[in-house]
Amino acid sequence: MICNRFIVFEGPHESGKTTQAKLLKNYLDEHSISSVYTKEPYLGDLKKIIDKYSFIDDEISSYMLLYLHAADRFAHIKYIKKELENSNVVIADRYLLRAVYISKFKEYH
């Protein structure tokens, strides 16, 4: 029996992460393996704000973006831990690399 797995699909924009994650989710569902699909940013309300500040080029926006990602990550980790404790396979469309990429992108943009 498969349980307590955390599977992450990372990659460039529009490289097929969502497609592959959802295909895996469907496959697990078809084989009666309990799983959940999640993605980052996790919180819908924060996603709008994160998107807004992702492309504003000033120091305050850079710090705000860092803290918004940290808040989103905190909530997401709690959700992932709960699902793993419930013996679910957690399939994530993005996880850590996206936040690292965006914070580094802002430094050079």
C-alpha positions as CSV (number, residue, x, y, z in Angstrom):
1,M,0.0,0.0,0.0
2,I,1.3,3.5,-0.9
3,C,0.8,6.1,1.8
4,N,2.5,9.1,3.4
5,R,4.2,10.2,0.2
6,F,4.9,13.8,-0.9
7,I,5.4,14.0,-4.6
8,V,6.4,17.4,-6.2
9,F,6.4,18.4,-9.8
10,E,8.8,21.3,-10.4
11,G,9.8,22.9,-13.7
12,P,9.7,26.0,-15.9
13,H,6.5,27.8,-16.6
14,E,4.1,25.8,-18.9
15,S,6.4,22.7,-18.9
16,G,3.5,20.3,-18.0
17,K,3.7,20.2,-14.2
18,T,0.0,20.6,-13.7
19,T,-0.8,18.1,-16.4
20,Q,1.5,15.4,-14.9
21,A,0.4,16.1,-11.4
22,K,-3.3,15.7,-12.4
23,L,-2.6,12.6,-14.4
24,L,-0.9,11.0,-11.4
25,K,-3.8,12.1,-9.2
26,N,-6.3,10.4,-11.6
27,Y,-4.1,7.3,-11.8
28,L,-4.1,7.0,-8.0
29,D,-7.8,7.6,-7.8
30,E,-8.4,4.8,-10.3
31,H,-6.4,2.5,-8.2
32,S,-8.2,3.5,-5.0
33,I,-5.1,5.1,-3.5
34,S,-6.0,8.0,-1.3
35,S,-4.4,11.2,-2.6
36,V,-4.7,15.0,-2.7
37,Y,-3.6,17.5,-5.2
38,T,-2.2,20.9,-4.1
39,K,-0.2,23.7,-5.7
40,E,1.7,26.9,-4.8
41,P,0.8,29.6,-4.0
42,Y,-1.5,27.7,-1.8
43,L,-3.8,30.4,-0.3
44,G,-6.0,31.9,-3.0
45,D,-6.2,35.3,-1.3
46,L,-2.4,35.5,-0.9
47,K,-1.9,34.4,-4.5
48,K,-3.5,37.6,-5.8
49,I,-1.2,39.7,-3.6
50,I,1.9,37.7,-4.5
51,D,1.1,38.1,-8.2
52,K,0.7,41.8,-7.7
53,Y,4.1,42.3,-6.0
54,S,6.0,39.8,-8.1
55,F,6.7,42.3,-10.8
56,I,7.0,45.6,-8.9
57,D,10.6,46.6,-8.9
58,D,11.4,48.2,-5.5
59,E,13.0,47.1,-2.2
60,I,9.8,47.2,-0.2
61,S,8.1,44.9,-2.8
62,S,11.0,42.4,-2.6
63,Y,10.7,42.1,1.2
64,M,6.9,42.0,1.0
65,L,7.1,39.2,-1.5
66,L,9.4,37.2,0.7
67,Y,7.1,37.5,3.7
68,L,4.0,36.7,1.6
69,H,5.7,33.5,0.3
70,A,6.7,32.6,3.9
71,A,3.1,33.1,5.1
72,D,1.8,31.0,2.2
73,R,4.4,28.3,2.8
74,F,3.5,28.1,6.5
75,A,-0.2,27.5,5.8
76,H,0.7,25.0,3.0
77,I,3.1,23.0,5.2
78,K,0.4,22.7,7.9
79,Y,-2.0,21.4,5.2
80,I,0.5,18.9,3.7
81,K,1.4,17.6,7.2
82,K,-2.2,17.0,8.0
83,E,-2.8,15.1,4.7
84,L,0.3,13.0,5.2
85,E,-0.8,12.2,8.8
86,N,-4.1,11.0,7.3
87,S,-2.0,8.6,5.1
88,N,-2.7,10.4,1.9
89,V,-0.3,10.7,-1.0
90,V,0.2,14.5,-1.5
91,I,0.8,15.6,-5.1
92,A,2.1,19.1,-5.4
93,D,2.3,21.3,-8.4
94,R,5.3,23.4,-7.4
95,Y,6.8,23.7,-3.9
96,L,10.1,25.2,-2.9
97,L,11.8,26.1,-6.1
98,R,9.1,28.6,-7.2
99,A,9.6,30.9,-4.2
100,V,13.4,30.7,-4.6
101,Y,13.2,31.5,-8.3
102,I,10.9,34.5,-7.8
103,S,13.1,36.0,-5.0
104,K,16.2,35.6,-7.1
105,F,14.5,36.8,-10.3
106,K,13.6,40.1,-8.5
107,E,17.3,40.6,-7.6
108,Y,18.4,40.6,-11.2
109,H,15.4,42.1,-12.9
